Amino acid sequence: MAFFFIALSNALDRSVRAAMEVGRIQPITEVIDSKGQGARPGMYHRAIKLLWGAGHREMATDLIRLLAQHHAEDPALGLSTLIEVVETDL
């Protein structure tokens, strides 16, 4: 199995690593929820891409669901994130 390294340059990256270690998205959602509404979609996007790339696809899809629920005013946001991460496998 290949090793996947995440730079621990910020709180979101650290929370993604913690989530991968415990197998739950709670560390990620705590960090995202602590930020302003405008920053959240980008944070979801980054966390989803990191999880997906590291093979933690179930947690990534859980975050995509949350993204879609929390940003219902822009339903395409969750869908576009899903399409982008899945296309990386094609």
ABEGO torsion letter per residue (X at the ends): XBBBBBBAABAAAAAAAAAAAAGBAAAAAAAAAABBAAAAAAAAAAAAAAAAAAGBAAAAAAAAAAAAAAAAABAAAAAAAAAAAAAAAX
